[in-house]
């Protein structure tokens, strides 16, 4: 029967999921029988290193862009949601995806190794909310083959479908014709998996009369593109393309999976060629696709946008694609246009066990944020320390969503080790960063909540819905010292958080790869200790901005203080760099003040901080082997300069530091 069902799947152009739920030996035996019965590639994804011929889920990114016939996803130790979705996207029509799980009734009780990526726990935890959600989807979908140990196998219901021919070919050819006639400029091609965008890029390369170049995050992912380009295929890695002394000559630069390349790198690449084609997958499991559209593409001058929405590798409405999209909420959420005013909304908390409401909240967050992936769905449903706030209309529609994460509460000893660069425990994004980078170990000791995500439906924006949710979070934060937020800096976003009462506490000096923005952190004090931290952090940032602003190519809304003399905080920060492991970048302002206070113009630190010479040039002139050797030289120079300037203060700072370890 399996052979006839598979043949019918091939004829009608569909793919299906088969769940094998039972003891490990039984699952292995069943999977072997499937492989013996059906010829195919049988790509095997598993976290178990003992299994032969298996690929770790984390390595699947290297296989994107390739096609396989049949695959096995081993979820007995953990469920890597992004890899599950990506694996489904590599399977051709007529394929089965086998899902191996623990026994059905006890699956939700099993510790999930994937939770180590997102739960901030040192040991795997059970993930009952997500597993129950997944089981409901699998059981309700009659196209899923469900075989539980000691139970009869439930075969999928038959479908009355006509023979399949790829329907997307006409759309693909139409877009190819547009590209072949394209004037100079930037073209952006987006599609979900299996729509033929890599094939289209390859055909452009093959048919263009002049020269085309391809670049991508990994050459292995361009296999489909190369097959359609044939002998015209020419690949060069992004860094090699930018590093070449002589500019490459080509009519087209095709950047495959462009969303996976850091935005600053992309910005440099697109300026070097007369025509550029950016292709990317926008389904959420790949992490940056949505950000590519929301951030990078929106800023491109006069770019031409194309989209492939009809699948080529399988039939429209394919059971496997439908199941994966439903289970992992990959379908784009439809933005609500609800006309309710802010008075018509109710702001309330939402619990992890409140399934439908929580999923509606997640859909809204997904539609608004550029880095939401199924990993976030797993964290939202089962990670400890999460709090949710929903703004609901009178008809119970979720129109606003906020997601908060508990942070802080570290011991004094651990917080100082974080400050010194000796430890970096899981989690506590803002609390640890304020300790490790801004220089405030008390930030990691105080108890806080970070607003991880916040979103409002498009029809209700600019009606104070977001600020009402922040105020609700403040009122609910009994016993906490502060609320925090980390976001990609834009003037509009900063004005929102400033109106909510937040003060800037830290700013990074390099743009985020995914958003193209500088990451900033801000805090809203809730206690006297939180108020003191807020004041100190804002004052310290103003002191440091003299040294940071030249590294940031946009204005920061803080007054830059004239350079004061070294204070006790500076001496402690300098000791952390000179005698411990605090990074150079976060120590730079204190080092700058140290250099100005002493005779230092011959030092490597002077060349790097005052003269801002390229580090490679400094290493060459000093005969140093690289950045690690240069860092060692900097630390020694800082020690010497501190002793020359004030030996007693240097000794006191070093002694204080030794008591903190």
Buried (B, 14 or more C-beta within 10 A) or exposed (E): EBEEBBEBBBBBBBBBBBBBBBEEEBBBEBBEEBBEEBEBBBBBBBBBEEBEEBBEBBEBBBBBBBBBBBBBBBBBBBBBBBBBBBBBBBBBBBBBBBBBBBBBEEBBEBBBBBBBBBBBBEEBBBBBBBBBBBBEBBEEBEBBBBBBBEEEEBBBEEBEBEEBEBEBEEBBEEBBEEBEEBEEBBBBBBBBBBBBBBBBBBBBBBBBEEEBBBBBBBBEBBBBBBBBBEEBBBBBEBEEBBEEEEEBEBBBBBBBBBBBBBBEBBBEBBEBBEBBBBBBBBBBBBBBBBBBBBBBBEEBEEBBEBBBEBBBBBBEEBBBBBBBBEBBBBBBBEEBEBEBEBEBBEBEBBEBEBBEBBBBBBBBBBBBBBBBBBBBBBBBBBBEBBBBBBBBBEEEBBBBBBBBBBBBBBEEEBBBBBBBBBBEEEBBBBBBBBBBBBBBBBBBBBBBBBBBBBBBBEEBBEBBBBBBBBBBBBEEBEEBBBBBBBBBBBEEBBEBBEEBBBBBBBBBBEBBBBBBBBBBBBBBBBBEBBBBBBEBBBEBBBBBBBBBBEBBEEEBEBEBEEEEEBEEBBBBBBBBBBBBEBEBEBBBBBBBBBBBBBEBEEBBBBBBBBEEBEBEEBBEEEEBEEEEEBBEBBBBBBBBBBBEBBEEBBEBBBEEBEEBE
